[in-house]
């Protein structure tokens, strides 16, 4: 990931470490990939290994451990939950967030573009070309998603 993004996240972490979960280790990431039967994008893996989960700008990113101040349920559990509710073509969906209306935010592996899936309207909207771009937009508060 770009150093500017990591520095911005580090600043947020230093101001409020309770808004982040604990970093994961590579075995936990590998186990999540095995359970979900996907290969996670490198930028998302890097985030999980460095921060675990947490509030970044206007986004809340799911991991495997709950942050103290922010609801960050397991991205594995949420991914499996949403896969059951989605059409078949989303069988490899990975949830990295949930908006205020309960709609998932994530990517449909092997695609790395970040989408939100609106259950009310039954469609997806691409909100970033990658997880890194998603974080960049979240830091600049350009996502226009309400968590």
WOVENPE-V971549 format. One record per residue. N is the residue number from 0. RES is the residue in three letters. PHI is phi in degrees with one decimal (999 if undefined). PSI is psi in degrees with one decimal (* if undefined). Layout:
n:N res:RES phi:PHI psi:PSI
n:N res:RES phi:PHI psi:PSI
This chain:
n:0 res:UNK phi:999 psi:156.6
n:1 res:UNK phi:-61.9 psi:140.2
n:2 res:UNK phi:-60.6 psi:-33.0
n:3 res:UNK phi:-63.5 psi:-38.2
n:4 res:UNK phi:-68.6 psi:-46.4
n:5 res:UNK phi:-61.3 psi:-41.2
n:6 res:UNK phi:-62.3 psi:-41.3
n:7 res:UNK phi:-64.5 psi:-41.7
n:8 res:UNK phi:-67.2 psi:-41.4
n:9 res:UNK phi:-58.0 psi:-40.3
n:10 res:UNK phi:-62.1 psi:-43.9
n:11 res:UNK phi:-64.4 psi:-40.5
n:12 res:UNK phi:-62.2 psi:-43.7
n:13 res:UNK phi:-64.0 psi:-36.0
n:14 res:UNK phi:-71.5 psi:-35.4
n:15 res:UNK phi:-151.0 psi:77.4
n:16 res:UNK phi:-61.9 psi:-22.8
n:17 res:UNK phi:-69.7 psi:-11.3
n:18 res:UNK phi:-86.9 psi:5.5
n:19 res:UNK phi:-126.5 psi:148.9
n:20 res:UNK phi:-82.6 psi:-177.0
n:21 res:UNK phi:-81.3 psi:145.9
n:22 res:UNK phi:-58.5 psi:148.8
n:23 res:UNK phi:-91.7 psi:163.2
n:24 res:UNK phi:-103.8 psi:165.5
n:25 res:UNK phi:-61.7 psi:-31.4
n:26 res:UNK phi:-64.8 psi:-40.0
n:27 res:UNK phi:-65.2 psi:-39.9
n:28 res:UNK phi:-65.0 psi:-44.3
n:29 res:UNK phi:-62.5 psi:-40.0
n:30 res:UNK phi:-64.1 psi:-40.5
n:31 res:UNK phi:-62.6 psi:-43.4
n:32 res:UNK phi:-61.1 psi:-41.6
n:33 res:UNK phi:-64.1 psi:-44.2
n:34 res:UNK phi:-64.4 psi:-38.3
n:35 res:UNK phi:-87.8 psi:-10.7
n:36 res:UNK phi:59.8 psi:42.2
n:37 res:UNK phi:-142.2 psi:164.9
n:38 res:UNK phi:-104.2 psi:121.6
n:39 res:UNK phi:-74.9 psi:144.8
n:40 res:UNK phi:-60.2 psi:146.0
n:41 res:UNK phi:-59.2 psi:-37.6
n:42 res:UNK phi:-67.7 psi:-36.4
n:43 res:UNK phi:-69.0 psi:-41.4
n:44 res:UNK phi:-59.7 psi:-43.4
n:45 res:UNK phi:-59.6 psi:-42.5
n:46 res:UNK phi:-61.4 psi:-46.5
n:47 res:UNK phi:-60.9 psi:-41.0
n:48 res:UNK phi:-70.7 psi:-32.1
n:49 res:UNK phi:-87.3 psi:-40.0
n:50 res:UNK phi:-123.1 psi:-25.5
n:51 res:UNK phi:85.2 psi:-57.0
n:52 res:UNK phi:-170.7 psi:174.1
n:53 res:UNK phi:147.4 psi:179.2
n:54 res:UNK phi:-91.6 psi:119.1
n:55 res:UNK phi:-123.4 psi:112.0
n:56 res:UNK phi:56.5 psi:-124.0
n:57 res:UNK phi:-93.2 psi:3.4
n:58 res:UNK phi:-105.9 psi:152.4
n:59 res:UNK phi:-116.2 psi:119.0
n:60 res:UNK phi:-102.7 psi:126.6
n:61 res:UNK phi:-76.7 psi:151.9
n:62 res:UNK phi:-139.8 psi:-136.9
n:63 res:UNK phi:-114.8 psi:-17.3
n:64 res:UNK phi:-120.1 psi:142.0
n:65 res:UNK phi:-70.8 psi:137.2
n:66 res:UNK phi:-78.9 psi:153.3
n:67 res:UNK phi:-68.4 psi:-41.5
n:68 res:UNK phi:-99.4 psi:-7.9
n:69 res:UNK phi:-135.1 psi:137.2
n:70 res:UNK phi:-70.8 psi:112.8
n:71 res:UNK phi:-132.6 psi:74.9
n:72 res:UNK phi:-65.3 psi:170.7
n:73 res:UNK phi:-61.4 psi:126.9
n:74 res:UNK phi:-67.6 psi:-26.2
n:75 res:UNK phi:-67.8 psi:-51.4
n:76 res:UNK phi:-60.9 psi:-44.8
n:77 res:UNK phi:-65.7 psi:-37.8
n:78 res:UNK phi:-62.4 psi:-47.5
n:79 res:UNK phi:-63.4 psi:-38.6
n:80 res:UNK phi:-61.5 psi:-49.9
n:81 res:UNK phi:-69.7 psi:-32.8
n:82 res:UNK phi:-57.0 psi:-35.0
n:83 res:UNK phi:-67.4 psi:-29.3
n:84 res:UNK phi:-91.6 psi:-14.9
n:85 res:UNK phi:-87.1 psi:160.5
n:86 res:UNK phi:-62.1 psi:160.2
n:87 res:UNK phi:-52.2 psi:-37.0
n:88 res:UNK phi:-66.5 psi:-4.9
n:89 res:UNK phi:-107.9 psi:27.5
n:90 res:UNK phi:-67.3 psi:-14.2
n:91 res:UNK phi:-113.0 psi:25.4
n:92 res:UNK phi:-69.0 psi:137.8
n:93 res:UNK phi:-118.4 psi:117.8
n:94 res:UNK phi:-83.8 psi:123.3
n:95 res:UNK phi:-110.0 psi:-6.8
n:96 res:UNK phi:-169.0 psi:168.8
n:97 res:UNK phi:-138.2 psi:126.1
n:98 res:UNK phi:-77.3 psi:176.1
n:99 res:UNK phi:-62.9 psi:-20.2
n:100 res:UNK phi:-92.9 psi:2.8
n:101 res:UNK phi:88.5 psi:6.6
n:102 res:UNK phi:-84.0 psi:139.3
n:103 res:UNK phi:-77.4 psi:149.6
n:104 res:UNK phi:-119.6 psi:132.7
n:105 res:UNK phi:175.2 psi:-157.0
n:106 res:UNK phi:-134.6 psi:155.5
n:107 res:UNK phi:-108.2 psi:92.0
n:108 res:UNK phi:-54.2 psi:139.6
n:109 res:UNK phi:-87.0 psi:1.2
n:110 res:UNK phi:-65.2 psi:145.2
n:111 res:UNK phi:-111.2 psi:0.7
n:112 res:UNK phi:-69.7 psi:142.1
n:113 res:UNK phi:-91.1 psi:128.3
n:114 res:UNK phi:-123.9 psi:159.7
n:115 res:UNK phi:-117.3 psi:138.8
n:116 res:UNK phi:-111.2 psi:117.0
n:117 res:UNK phi:-94.0 psi:111.2
n:118 res:UNK phi:-67.8 psi:-30.3
n:119 res:UNK phi:-66.7 psi:-38.5
n:120 res:UNK phi:-105.2 psi:-6.9
n:121 res:UNK phi:67.7 psi:34.4
n:122 res:UNK phi:-146.4 psi:166.7
n:123 res:UNK phi:-106.3 psi:155.2
n:124 res:UNK phi:-132.2 psi:128.3
n:125 res:UNK phi:-78.8 psi:124.7
n:126 res:UNK phi:-112.7 psi:-13.9
n:127 res:UNK phi:-161.9 psi:151.1
n:128 res:UNK phi:-78.6 psi:-17.0
n:129 res:UNK phi:-157.8 psi:168.4
n:130 res:UNK phi:-63.8 psi:-39.0
n:131 res:UNK phi:-59.7 psi:-45.2
n:132 res:UNK phi:-64.8 psi:-36.7
n:133 res:UNK phi:-59.0 psi:-46.9
n:134 res:UNK phi:-63.0 psi:-41.4
n:135 res:UNK phi:-60.6 psi:-44.9
n:136 res:UNK phi:-66.2 psi:-37.3
n:137 res:UNK phi:-64.1 psi:-41.4
n:138 res:UNK phi:-64.5 psi:-39.2
n:139 res:UNK phi:-83.2 psi:-2.3
n:140 res:UNK phi:58.1 psi:49.7
n:141 res:UNK phi:-112.9 psi:10.5
n:142 res:UNK phi:-78.3 psi:-32.8
n:143 res:UNK phi:59.1 psi:38.1
n:144 res:UNK phi:-117.5 psi:139.0
n:145 res:UNK phi:-103.6 psi:115.2
n:146 res:UNK phi:-94.5 psi:*
